[in-house]
Amino acid sequence: MVTDRKLLKDTYEALSTRTKSRLKRAVDWIVKAKEEGGKVVAVVGSGPNLHEGVTTLIAGLIRKGIIDGVLTSSAVINHEMAGTLEKVKRIDGEILGFEKDKLPSDGFLEVSIISPTRLEAIQREIPIDMSLYRRMRRTKGNIIIKVAGNIAYPTGLRTERLAREVLSLAKHHKYPFEQAVGYGADPMTMIGAGARHNVTVLVTVPQLVGGGQVGLAIGDSLAITERCRRIAKLLDSATVIIESGLALSQEIHDGPLERFTGHGIWTDWEGDWTYSLAEKKVVRIDLDPNLDKAWMNEQKSKMVTNAVHKGLPKTKSMRIPFRMEMSGFARIPGSLPIIGDIGEIWPLLATRIANDLQIKLDFMSYKQSSSAGDKVREWIVKNVNPVDRDKFFEALKAPPSSLIT
């Protein structure tokens, strides 16, 4: 895809002086880390990371050797399995004869707008009620682009069924679900790029709930203790950690093996392996200005640390709506908040890193609400495919020699 340099320039110029300064600092950290052989790990949630094309951009950064590991949510794995984004028609379920209490809260179902070829491929895998499918396609409704799979028929059902097959083989080969399914995933998904380039892509424990059967299968594929250890090893390997669109980051940071925020102290006491975030650079892209206020209060007067020492509620002492994950983040010496839209910040971050490292990127995302963002979403719908079941089975028969372990 051609990079829209004017849009990127205009986006950058519209940023505040503070945001520009922090963006530059983050770029410098990442470029320095890569030049010195360090690793960069992305920690991302679902929602906007998918809609804004960020997960597809990260897949491209994995392929270029810029991103060296990903922690994400089961919902992201679910949607990447179905092709990341797809076109669906939203239909009133009661018109189709479904009972109201069996429908989502808004009463709507969705039908996937897919080609006859893809429909035939799905039919070879699972039984499809073609009479229902045709009725859904004919029924009046709005056609939109949204995260793939989910409640859309038949792509959502297909993903749920496929998850059970992937789980069976993942457990047989002793792979995490995310790695196993990646062997059949599109290379422009994070799971597909990770599997092809021997880059770890894992779901964090706080983000396991989601994605229907996919989330359950991910949870069942690896013992919680082993998952926590692998997550900790990945974070420990990172020089720079980039977070975006992320909830529950406190629980990701201070898992049972991390010493700096305190919860790994007894594991260390007992002689087990632990790690520390004390020396890590942690960049968080976030829309909440209160994160910046909490971080600034800690930088200027150690208000967060003092509240912890005194056992005081941070919301009252700082007079801001205080999210739990602000506490650990603000106290990490190398933390850096970038307050802004991930649809704007990620493209700027990626292009500046690539320019400084003299790397040519093959894909670029843009803010969803821009015309360029619309084109990106259309491109993802047309070009990023669901997991190829045949490729997945073939790969698991004779997997590559250099597997993630």
HELIX and SHEET records of a PDB file:
HELIX    1   1 ARG A    5  GLU A   13  1                                   9    
HELIX    2   2 THR A   17  GLU A   35  1                                  19    
HELIX    3   3 PRO A   48  HIS A   51  1                                   4    
HELIX    4   4 VAL A   54  ARG A   63  1                                  10    
HELIX    5   5 SER A   74  MET A   81  1                                   8    
HELIX    6   6 LYS A  100  LYS A  102  5                                   3    
HELIX    7   7 PRO A  116  GLN A  123  1                                   8    
HELIX    8   8 MET A  130  ARG A  138  1                                   9    
HELIX    9   9 THR A  155  HIS A  173  1                                  19    
HELIX   10  10 PHE A  177  GLY A  182  1                                   6    
HELIX   11  11 MET A  190  ARG A  196  1                                   7    
HELIX   12  12 VAL A  205  GLN A  207  5                                   3    
HELIX   13  13 GLN A  213  SER A  221  1                                   9    
HELIX   14  14 ILE A  224  SER A  237  1                                  14    
HELIX   15  15 SER A  249  HIS A  253  1                                   5    
HELIX   16  16 ILE A  265  TRP A  269  1                                   5    
HELIX   17  17 PRO A  289  SER A  301  1                                  13    
HELIX   18  18 MET A  303  LYS A  310  1                                   8    
HELIX   19  19 LYS A  314  MET A  318  1                                   5    
HELIX   20  20 MET A  324  ARG A  331  1                                   8    
HELIX   21  21 ILE A  342  LEU A  357  1                                  16    
HELIX   22  22 SER A  371  ASN A  383  1                                  13    
HELIX   23  23 ARG A  389  LYS A  397  1                                   9    
SHEET    1   A 6 THR A 200  VAL A 203  0                                        
SHEET    2   A 6 GLY A  69  THR A  72  1                                        
SHEET    3   A 6 VAL A  40  VAL A  44  1                                        
SHEET    4   A 6 VAL A 240  SER A 244  1                                        
SHEET    5   A 6 LYS A 281  ASP A 286  1                                        
SHEET    6   A 6 SER A 335  ILE A 339  1                                        
SHEET    1   B 4 ASN A 142  VAL A 147  0                                        
SHEET    2   B 4 LEU A  85  ASP A  92 -1                                        
SHEET    3   B 4 PHE A 108  SER A 112 -1                                        
SHEET    4   B 4 ALA A 152  TYR A 153  1                                        
END                                                                             
